[in-house]
Amino acid sequence: MARTLTSTAKIAVGSILVGLAVLGLKALAWWMTGSIALLSDAMESTVNVATAIAALIAIRVAARPADSNHPFGHHKAEFMSAVLEGVMIIIAALLIFREAVQGFLEPRVLDAPLEGLAVNVVANILNAVWCWVLITRGRALRSPALVADGKHLLSDVISSVGVTAGVLLAILTGWWVLDPALAALVAVNILWSGWKVMTASLSGLMDEAVPEGELEMIRGVISEAGEGAIEAHDLKTRHAGQATFIEFHLVVDGQATVTQAHDICDRIEKALKARVPDARITIHVEPDDKAKHSGVVVL
């Protein structure tokens, strides 16, 4: 567990460093050209840096052990970070809209556009590589903060490609009004990205159950490992950051001893933890007269 958290924190620190490098390159591209579309790209990178810092703080908080005030741990801190990221994305989009309106009112010819675009392409390549790292490693480490950061970065990569192509088209055609039009499109894309990040994070804060496929796997593990029990019912699950909480009622023979019931629970817990990383399991044992004849039938 300690190694996983260390890896997650290192990736979060890497996001800050990459974000600063990309921000510097995109700001340079905007300074060279005066393009509102490239300015919108740079503004989104500002959000990237701020949210990467928020993600690192959330990951460090989520890694704290449970205490008297937080007996279930601090795992939801990562969801709070992702919600904050969504809010910041939306604010950035509104600021870009403002710049786009100004550009429509006063369109201008771009300075050194090809050189600025070349700098922007380098920044976009760096972003694309890091986006892949964030999403793949975030999923492997079960970190909502890293995955949310990666998905936001993916929208940044896509919009940057569109901005580059659009600014190039403006250069070739002389239609400089395309520059603020592209900035407005970037803002729309950012708004959509922020909405998706927020809704995904809110589902975690609302204790949404694990996906149906994972739930079926959990039922199967309980059925296979619960030899000696009769059934398991009232199965409930939820995600909280890297942790998966699983609780259910386990029906055993009313004549079974406490030790026998405890051994069955230990076996089920061991099997579940082998299949579900960082599982937090609560089992309520009941005698056979409490059977509901529903839920998980033990094989």
BALOBA-1460 file (C-alpha; in Angstrom, 3 decimals):
// residues 299
<rec num="1" residu="m" x="0.000" y="0.000" z="0.000"/>
<rec num="2" residu="a" x="2.816" y="2.412" z="0.880"/>
<rec num="3" residu="r" x="4.474" y="1.796" z="-2.489"/>
<rec num="4" residu="t" x="1.210" y="2.524" z="-4.316"/>
<rec num="5" residu="l" x="0.713" y="5.829" z="-2.533"/>
<rec num="6" residu="t" x="4.326" y="6.831" z="-3.167"/>
<rec num="7" residu="s" x="3.929" y="6.101" z="-6.885"/>
<rec num="8" residu="t" x="0.703" y="8.106" z="-7.019"/>
<rec num="9" residu="a" x="2.307" y="11.092" z="-5.298"/>
<rec num="10" residu="k" x="5.309" y="10.971" z="-7.652"/>
<rec num="11" residu="i" x="3.012" y="11.043" z="-10.677"/>
<rec num="12" residu="a" x="1.132" y="13.997" z="-9.177"/>
<rec num="13" residu="v" x="4.435" y="15.869" z="-8.734"/>
<rec num="14" residu="g" x="5.303" y="15.009" z="-12.340"/>
<rec num="15" residu="s" x="1.979" y="16.553" z="-13.422"/>
<rec num="16" residu="i" x="2.955" y="19.832" z="-11.803"/>
<rec num="17" residu="l" x="6.346" y="19.888" z="-13.527"/>
<rec num="18" residu="v" x="4.936" y="18.926" z="-16.924"/>
<rec num="19" residu="g" x="2.110" y="21.445" z="-16.493"/>
<rec num="20" residu="l" x="4.585" y="24.245" z="-15.792"/>
<rec num="21" residu="a" x="6.668" y="23.311" z="-18.846"/>
<rec num="22" residu="v" x="3.608" y="23.187" z="-21.119"/>
<rec num="23" residu="l" x="2.284" y="26.448" z="-19.679"/>
<rec num="24" residu="g" x="5.600" y="28.143" z="-20.430"/>
<rec num="25" residu="l" x="5.627" y="26.884" z="-24.027"/>
<rec num="26" residu="k" x="2.010" y="27.851" z="-24.707"/>
<rec num="27" residu="a" x="2.474" y="31.279" z="-23.129"/>
<rec num="28" residu="l" x="5.485" y="31.757" z="-25.409"/>
<rec num="29" residu="a" x="3.398" y="30.726" z="-28.429"/>
<rec num="30" residu="w" x="0.722" y="33.270" z="-27.501"/>
<rec num="31" residu="w" x="3.330" y="36.006" z="-26.890"/>
<rec num="32" residu="m" x="4.859" y="35.336" z="-30.318"/>
<rec num="33" residu="t" x="1.545" y="35.456" z="-32.191"/>
<rec num="34" residu="g" x="-0.991" y="37.434" z="-30.177"/>
<rec num="35" residu="s" x="-3.533" y="34.718" z="-31.032"/>
<rec num="36" residu="i" x="-6.611" y="34.585" z="-28.791"/>
<rec num="37" residu="a" x="-6.976" y="30.893" z="-29.629"/>
<rec num="38" residu="l" x="-3.430" y="30.225" z="-28.408"/>
<rec num="39" residu="l" x="-4.145" y="32.389" z="-25.351"/>
<rec num="40" residu="s" x="-7.107" y="30.123" z="-24.573"/>
<rec num="41" residu="d" x="-4.761" y="27.150" z="-24.829"/>
<rec num="42" residu="a" x="-2.355" y="28.794" z="-22.383"/>
<rec num="43" residu="m" x="-5.171" y="29.641" z="-19.958"/>
<rec num="44" residu="e" x="-6.259" y="26.010" z="-19.896"/>
<rec num="45" residu="s" x="-2.680" y="25.050" z="-19.047"/>
<rec num="46" residu="t" x="-2.850" y="27.429" z="-16.097"/>
<rec num="47" residu="v" x="-5.807" y="25.381" z="-14.864"/>
<rec num="48" residu="n" x="-3.768" y="22.213" z="-15.444"/>
<rec num="49" residu="v" x="-1.045" y="23.427" z="-13.086"/>
<rec num="50" residu="a" x="-3.508" y="24.522" z="-10.411"/>
<rec num="51" residu="t" x="-5.451" y="21.265" z="-10.520"/>
<rec num="52" residu="a" x="-2.257" y="19.186" z="-10.506"/>
<rec num="53" residu="i" x="-1.299" y="20.926" z="-7.263"/>
<rec num="54" residu="a" x="-4.802" y="20.261" z="-5.884"/>
<rec num="55" residu="a" x="-4.520" y="16.598" z="-6.912"/>
<rec num="56" residu="l" x="-1.177" y="16.217" z="-5.101"/>
<rec num="57" residu="i" x="-2.623" y="17.731" z="-1.916"/>
<rec num="58" residu="a" x="-5.684" y="15.463" z="-2.154"/>
<rec num="59" residu="i" x="-3.554" y="12.352" z="-2.678"/>
<rec num="60" residu="r" x="-1.438" y="13.183" z="0.373"/>
<rec num="61" residu="v" x="-4.566" y="13.762" z="2.484"/>
<rec num="62" residu="a" x="-6.194" y="10.551" z="1.200"/>
<rec num="63" residu="a" x="-3.072" y="8.606" z="2.225"/>
<rec num="64" residu="r" x="-3.502" y="9.503" z="5.884"/>
<rec num="65" residu="p" x="-4.610" y="6.612" z="8.089"/>
<rec num="66" residu="a" x="-8.012" y="6.574" z="9.741"/>
<rec num="67" residu="d" x="-8.274" y="8.541" z="12.968"/>
<rec num="68" residu="s" x="-10.889" y="9.280" z="15.628"/>
<rec num="69" residu="n" x="-12.479" y="12.023" z="13.536"/>
<rec num="70" residu="h" x="-12.332" y="10.046" z="10.275"/>
<rec num="71" residu="p" x="-12.733" y="6.375" z="11.258"/>
<rec num="72" residu="f" x="-13.349" y="5.319" z="7.643"/>
<rec num="73" residu="g" x="-10.205" y="7.064" z="6.392"/>
<rec num="74" residu="h" x="-9.618" y="10.128" z="4.211"/>
<rec num="75" residu="h" x="-10.141" y="8.477" z="0.809"/>
<rec num="76" residu="k" x="-12.813" y="10.905" z="-0.415"/>
<rec num="77" residu="a" x="-10.292" y="13.736" z="-0.481"/>
<rec num="78" residu="e" x="-9.440" y="12.665" z="-4.040"/>
<rec num="79" residu="f" x="-13.060" y="13.064" z="-5.124"/>
<rec num="80" residu="m" x="-13.079" y="16.566" z="-3.621"/>
<rec num="81" residu="s" x="-10.000" y="17.375" z="-5.690"/>
<rec num="82" residu="a" x="-11.690" y="16.180" z="-8.870"/>
<rec num="83" residu="v" x="-14.780" y="18.320" z="-8.142"/>
<rec num="84" residu="l" x="-12.517" y="21.338" z="-7.558"/>
<rec num="85" residu="e" x="-10.822" y="20.613" z="-10.878"/>
<rec num="86" residu="g" x="-14.187" y="20.603" z="-12.637"/>
<rec num="87" residu="v" x="-15.084" y="23.985" z="-11.118"/>
<rec num="88" residu="m" x="-11.746" y="25.490" z="-12.176"/>
<rec num="89" residu="i" x="-12.162" y="24.147" z="-15.706"/>
<rec num="90" residu="i" x="-15.549" y="25.856" z="-15.996"/>
<rec num="91" residu="i" x="-14.122" y="29.154" z="-14.702"/>
<rec num="92" residu="a" x="-11.333" y="28.949" z="-17.294"/>
<rec num="93" residu="a" x="-13.904" y="28.358" z="-20.039"/>
<rec num="94" residu="l" x="-15.848" y="31.483" z="-19.034"/>
<rec num="95" residu="l" x="-12.662" y="33.576" z="-19.115"/>
<rec num="96" residu="i" x="-11.855" y="32.242" z="-22.580"/>
<rec num="97" residu="f" x="-15.379" y="33.143" z="-23.767"/>
<rec num="98" residu="r" x="-14.726" y="36.704" z="-22.654"/>
<rec num="99" residu="e" x="-11.505" y="36.872" z="-24.678"/>
<rec num="100" residu="a" x="-13.267" y="35.339" z="-27.691"/>
<rec num="101" residu="v" x="-15.994" y="38.009" z="-27.638"/>
<rec num="102" residu="q" x="-13.325" y="40.706" z="-27.549"/>
<rec num="103" residu="g" x="-11.620" y="39.064" z="-30.508"/>
<rec num="104" residu="f" x="-14.842" y="39.022" z="-32.519"/>
<rec num="105" residu="l" x="-15.289" y="42.740" z="-31.865"/>
<rec num="106" residu="e" x="-11.675" y="43.591" z="-32.745"/>
<rec num="107" residu="p" x="-10.118" y="40.888" z="-34.995"/>
<rec num="108" residu="r" x="-6.367" y="41.298" z="-35.553"/>
<rec num="109" residu="v" x="-3.620" y="39.960" z="-37.787"/>
<rec num="110" residu="l" x="-1.346" y="37.456" z="-36.034"/>
<rec num="111" residu="d" x="2.391" y="38.054" z="-35.530"/>
<rec num="112" residu="a" x="4.927" y="35.312" z="-36.376"/>
<rec num="113" residu="p" x="2.119" y="32.719" z="-36.589"/>
<rec num="114" residu="l" x="4.122" y="29.777" z="-37.964"/>
<rec num="115" residu="e" x="6.843" y="30.026" z="-35.322"/>
<rec num="116" residu="g" x="4.238" y="30.298" z="-32.578"/>
<rec num="117" residu="l" x="2.351" y="27.287" z="-33.911"/>
<rec num="118" residu="a" x="5.588" y="25.245" z="-33.915"/>
<rec num="119" residu="v" x="6.105" y="26.017" z="-30.214"/>
<rec num="120" residu="n" x="2.479" y="25.102" z="-29.512"/>
<rec num="121" residu="v" x="2.886" y="21.745" z="-31.290"/>
<rec num="122" residu="v" x="5.855" y="20.871" z="-29.053"/>
<rec num="123" residu="a" x="3.758" y="21.681" z="-25.978"/>
<rec num="124" residu="n" x="0.909" y="19.542" z="-27.290"/>
<rec num="125" residu="i" x="3.162" y="16.522" z="-27.860"/>
<rec num="126" residu="l" x="4.433" y="16.798" z="-24.279"/>
<rec num="127" residu="n" x="0.838" y="17.045" z="-23.039"/>
<rec num="128" residu="a" x="-0.251" y="13.995" z="-25.056"/>
<rec num="129" residu="v" x="2.504" y="11.796" z="-23.628"/>
<rec num="130" residu="w" x="1.764" y="12.842" z="-20.058"/>
<rec num="131" residu="c" x="-1.987" y="12.443" z="-20.585"/>
<rec num="132" residu="w" x="-1.412" y="8.777" z="-21.468"/>
<rec num="133" residu="v" x="0.743" y="8.326" z="-18.348"/>
<rec num="134" residu="l" x="-1.889" y="9.887" z="-16.067"/>
<rec num="135" residu="i" x="-4.849" y="7.863" z="-17.330"/>
<rec num="136" residu="t" x="-3.098" y="4.485" z="-17.518"/>
<rec num="137" residu="r" x="-1.250" y="4.793" z="-14.215"/>
<rec num="138" residu="g" x="-4.214" y="6.457" z="-12.490"/>
<rec num="139" residu="r" x="-6.448" y="3.503" z="-13.379"/>
<rec num="140" residu="a" x="-3.781" y="1.007" z="-12.331"/>
<rec num="141" residu="l" x="-3.346" y="2.781" z="-8.980"/>
<rec num="142" residu="r" x="-7.128" y="3.316" z="-8.574"/>
<rec num="143" residu="s" x="-6.646" y="7.073" z="-8.133"/>
<rec num="144" residu="p" x="-9.682" y="9.215" z="-9.155"/>
<rec num="145" residu="a" x="-7.593" y="12.391" z="-8.855"/>
<rec num="146" residu="l" x="-4.992" y="11.180" z="-11.392"/>
<rec num="147" residu="v" x="-7.623" y="9.819" z="-13.797"/>
<rec num="148" residu="a" x="-9.602" y="13.089" z="-13.628"/>
<rec num="149" residu="d" x="-6.396" y="15.051" z="-14.251"/>
<rec num="150" residu="g" x="-5.590" y="12.812" z="-17.229"/>
<rec num="151" residu="k" x="-9.058" y="13.140" z="-18.757"/>
<rec num="152" residu="h" x="-8.902" y="16.897" z="-18.447"/>
<rec num="153" residu="l" x="-5.489" y="16.842" z="-20.088"/>
<rec num="154" residu="l" x="-6.909" y="14.705" z="-22.917"/>
<rec num="155" residu="s" x="-9.496" y="17.404" z="-23.661"/>
<rec num="156" residu="d" x="-6.622" y="19.916" z="-23.643"/>
<rec num="157" residu="v" x="-4.728" y="17.826" z="-26.204"/>
<rec num="158" residu="i" x="-7.770" y="17.505" z="-28.477"/>
<rec num="159" residu="s" x="-8.593" y="21.205" z="-28.302"/>
<rec num="160" residu="s" x="-4.930" y="22.111" z="-28.931"/>
<rec num="161" residu="v" x="-4.915" y="20.043" z="-32.103"/>
<rec num="162" residu="g" x="-8.059" y="21.868" z="-33.249"/>
<rec num="163" residu="v" x="-6.551" y="25.244" z="-32.346"/>
<rec num="164" residu="t" x="-3.370" y="24.505" z="-34.266"/>
<rec num="165" residu="a" x="-5.273" y="23.397" z="-37.368"/>
<rec num="166" residu="g" x="-7.633" y="26.377" z="-37.154"/>
<rec num="167" residu="v" x="-4.914" y="28.991" z="-36.697"/>
<rec num="168" residu="l" x="-3.051" y="27.452" z="-39.632"/>
<rec num="169" residu="l" x="-6.229" y="27.765" z="-41.717"/>
<rec num="170" residu="a" x="-6.569" y="31.410" z="-40.668"/>
<rec num="171" residu="i" x="-3.002" y="32.047" z="-41.793"/>
<rec num="172" residu="l" x="-3.586" y="30.422" z="-45.199"/>
<rec num="173" residu="t" x="-6.929" y="32.141" z="-45.860"/>
<rec num="174" residu="g" x="-6.473" y="35.464" z="-44.099"/>
<rec num="175" residu="w" x="-9.761" y="34.944" z="-42.217"/>
<rec num="176" residu="w" x="-8.516" y="36.271" z="-38.899"/>
<rec num="177" residu="v" x="-11.988" y="36.025" z="-37.370"/>
<rec num="178" residu="l" x="-11.286" y="32.275" z="-37.183"/>
<rec num="179" residu="d" x="-8.934" y="32.992" z="-34.269"/>
<rec num="180" residu="p" x="-11.623" y="34.123" z="-31.768"/>
<rec num="181" residu="a" x="-14.040" y="31.553" z="-33.215"/>
<rec num="182" residu="l" x="-11.571" y="28.806" z="-32.335"/>
<rec num="183" residu="a" x="-11.155" y="30.247" z="-28.839"/>
<rec num="184" residu="a" x="-14.929" y="30.013" z="-28.357"/>
<rec num="185" residu="l" x="-14.911" y="26.371" z="-29.527"/>
<rec num="186" residu="v" x="-12.092" y="25.614" z="-27.082"/>
<rec num="187" residu="a" x="-14.202" y="27.110" z="-24.302"/>
<rec num="188" residu="v" x="-17.167" y="24.886" z="-25.227"/>
<rec num="189" residu="n" x="-14.916" y="21.808" z="-25.175"/>
<rec num="190" residu="i" x="-13.492" y="22.825" z="-21.798"/>
<rec num="191" residu="l" x="-16.986" y="23.319" z="-20.359"/>
<rec num="192" residu="w" x="-17.986" y="19.812" z="-21.459"/>
<rec num="193" residu="s" x="-14.799" y="18.362" z="-19.967"/>
<rec num="194" residu="g" x="-15.402" y="20.141" z="-16.665"/>
<rec num="195" residu="w" x="-18.974" y="18.875" z="-16.509"/>
<rec num="196" residu="k" x="-17.890" y="15.254" z="-17.063"/>
<rec num="197" residu="v" x="-15.155" y="15.480" z="-14.419"/>
<rec num="198" residu="m" x="-17.575" y="16.934" z="-11.855"/>
<rec num="199" residu="t" x="-20.371" y="14.402" z="-12.466"/>
<rec num="200" residu="a" x="-17.947" y="11.457" z="-12.282"/>
<rec num="201" residu="s" x="-16.536" y="12.727" z="-8.988"/>
<rec num="202" residu="l" x="-19.939" y="13.494" z="-7.489"/>
<rec num="203" residu="s" x="-20.956" y="9.862" z="-8.041"/>
<rec num="204" residu="g" x="-18.108" y="8.882" z="-5.722"/>
<rec num="205" residu="l" x="-19.099" y="11.458" z="-3.135"/>
<rec num="206" residu="m" x="-22.653" y="10.082" z="-3.292"/>
<rec num="207" residu="d" x="-21.398" y="6.562" z="-2.471"/>
<rec num="208" residu="e" x="-22.350" y="5.080" z="-5.842"/>
<rec num="209" residu="a" x="-22.007" y="1.287" z="-6.049"/>
<rec num="210" residu="v" x="-19.168" y="-0.356" z="-7.956"/>
<rec num="211" residu="p" x="-19.825" y="-1.125" z="-11.660"/>
<rec num="212" residu="e" x="-22.102" y="-4.100" z="-12.364"/>
<rec num="213" residu="g" x="-19.264" y="-6.225" z="-13.731"/>
<rec num="214" residu="e" x="-17.207" y="-5.773" z="-10.568"/>
<rec num="215" residu="l" x="-20.299" y="-6.409" z="-8.460"/>
<rec num="216" residu="e" x="-20.889" y="-9.734" z="-10.210"/>
<rec num="217" residu="m" x="-17.265" y="-10.677" z="-9.575"/>
<rec num="218" residu="i" x="-17.685" y="-9.891" z="-5.856"/>
<rec num="219" residu="r" x="-20.821" y="-12.045" z="-5.686"/>
<rec num="220" residu="g" x="-18.938" y="-14.899" z="-7.345"/>
<rec num="221" residu="v" x="-16.027" y="-14.674" z="-4.911"/>
<rec num="222" residu="i" x="-18.386" y="-14.743" z="-1.915"/>
<rec num="223" residu="s" x="-20.216" y="-17.749" z="-3.344"/>
<rec num="224" residu="e" x="-17.036" y="-19.711" z="-4.031"/>
<rec num="225" residu="a" x="-15.176" y="-18.850" z="-0.807"/>
<rec num="226" residu="g" x="-18.150" y="-19.098" z="1.559"/>
<rec num="227" residu="e" x="-18.176" y="-22.875" z="2.024"/>
<rec num="228" residu="g" x="-19.957" y="-23.677" z="5.283"/>
<rec num="229" residu="a" x="-22.319" y="-20.701" z="5.008"/>
<rec num="230" residu="i" x="-25.834" y="-20.743" z="3.523"/>
<rec num="231" residu="e" x="-26.261" y="-17.404" z="1.797"/>
<rec num="232" residu="a" x="-25.144" y="-13.777" z="1.708"/>
<rec num="233" residu="h" x="-27.695" y="-10.996" z="1.341"/>
<rec num="234" residu="d" x="-27.974" y="-7.192" z="1.575"/>
<rec num="235" residu="l" x="-24.677" y="-6.797" z="-0.296"/>
<rec num="236" residu="k" x="-23.627" y="-3.135" z="-0.484"/>
<rec num="237" residu="t" x="-20.569" y="-1.625" z="-2.147"/>
<rec num="238" residu="r" x="-19.061" y="1.814" z="-2.705"/>
<rec num="239" residu="h" x="-15.842" y="3.376" z="-3.899"/>
<rec num="240" residu="a" x="-13.884" y="5.997" z="-1.970"/>
<rec num="241" residu="g" x="-10.658" y="6.900" z="-3.731"/>
<rec num="242" residu="q" x="-8.460" y="3.808" z="-3.856"/>
<rec num="243" residu="a" x="-10.587" y="1.920" z="-1.338"/>
<rec num="244" residu="t" x="-13.589" y="-0.298" z="-2.130"/>
<rec num="245" residu="f" x="-16.009" y="-0.805" z="0.753"/>
<rec num="246" residu="i" x="-17.947" y="-4.097" z="0.782"/>
<rec num="247" residu="e" x="-20.498" y="-5.103" z="3.387"/>
<rec num="248" residu="f" x="-23.102" y="-7.868" z="3.558"/>
<rec num="249" residu="h" x="-24.977" y="-10.218" z="5.872"/>
<rec num="250" residu="l" x="-23.714" y="-13.821" z="5.936"/>
<rec num="251" residu="v" x="-26.168" y="-16.538" z="6.996"/>
<rec num="252" residu="v" x="-24.645" y="-19.616" z="8.679"/>
<rec num="253" residu="d" x="-26.009" y="-22.698" z="10.420"/>
<rec num="254" residu="g" x="-27.558" y="-21.632" z="13.716"/>
<rec num="255" residu="q" x="-25.656" y="-24.447" z="15.471"/>
<rec num="256" residu="a" x="-22.262" y="-23.241" z="14.202"/>
<rec num="257" residu="t" x="-19.790" y="-22.006" z="16.810"/>
<rec num="258" residu="v" x="-18.432" y="-18.459" z="16.827"/>
<rec num="259" residu="t" x="-15.054" y="-19.856" z="15.766"/>
<rec num="260" residu="q" x="-16.545" y="-21.702" z="12.781"/>
<rec num="261" residu="a" x="-18.439" y="-18.599" z="11.629"/>
<rec num="262" residu="h" x="-15.312" y="-16.489" z="12.091"/>
<rec num="263" residu="d" x="-13.231" y="-18.901" z="9.988"/>
<rec num="264" residu="i" x="-15.750" y="-18.639" z="7.125"/>
<rec num="265" residu="c" x="-15.623" y="-14.840" z="7.292"/>
<rec num="266" residu="d" x="-11.808" y="-14.882" z="7.275"/>
<rec num="267" residu="r" x="-11.796" y="-17.104" z="4.189"/>
<rec num="268" residu="i" x="-14.214" y="-14.833" z="2.323"/>
<rec num="269" residu="e" x="-12.269" y="-11.698" z="3.296"/>
<rec num="270" residu="k" x="-8.993" y="-13.208" z="2.110"/>
<rec num="271" residu="a" x="-10.538" y="-14.203" z="-1.237"/>
<rec num="272" residu="l" x="-12.099" y="-10.765" z="-1.748"/>
<rec num="273" residu="k" x="-8.900" y="-8.890" z="-0.922"/>
<rec num="274" residu="a" x="-7.049" y="-11.065" z="-3.436"/>
<rec num="275" residu="r" x="-9.427" y="-9.865" z="-6.180"/>
<rec num="276" residu="v" x="-10.304" y="-6.334" z="-5.025"/>
<rec num="277" residu="p" x="-7.308" y="-4.090" z="-4.199"/>
<rec num="278" residu="d" x="-7.601" y="-2.196" z="-0.907"/>
<rec num="279" residu="a" x="-10.972" y="-3.747" z="-0.069"/>
<rec num="280" residu="r" x="-12.561" y="-2.749" z="3.254"/>
<rec num="281" residu="i" x="-14.928" y="-5.584" z="4.211"/>
<rec num="282" residu="t" x="-17.658" y="-5.725" z="6.868"/>
<rec num="283" residu="i" x="-19.576" y="-9.003" z="7.393"/>
<rec num="284" residu="h" x="-22.592" y="-9.327" z="9.691"/>
<rec num="285" residu="v" x="-23.133" y="-12.986" z="10.662"/>
<rec num="286" residu="e" x="-26.721" y="-14.240" z="11.084"/>
<rec num="287" residu="p" x="-28.268" y="-17.653" z="11.999"/>
<rec num="288" residu="d" x="-30.178" y="-19.664" z="9.392"/>
<rec num="289" residu="d" x="-33.606" y="-18.473" z="10.585"/>
<rec num="290" residu="k" x="-32.652" y="-15.011" z="9.238"/>
<rec num="291" residu="a" x="-32.162" y="-16.321" z="5.698"/>
<rec num="292" residu="k" x="-33.961" y="-14.284" z="3.029"/>
<rec num="293" residu="h" x="-33.465" y="-16.880" z="0.283"/>
<rec num="294" residu="s" x="-32.127" y="-14.156" z="-1.949"/>
<rec num="295" residu="g" x="-28.804" y="-12.520" z="-2.767"/>
<rec num="296" residu="v" x="-25.726" y="-14.762" z="-3.037"/>
<rec num="297" residu="v" x="-26.242" y="-18.506" z="-2.612"/>
<rec num="298" residu="v" x="-23.063" y="-20.153" z="-1.327"/>
<rec num="299" residu="l" x="-21.842" y="-22.974" z="-3.541"/>
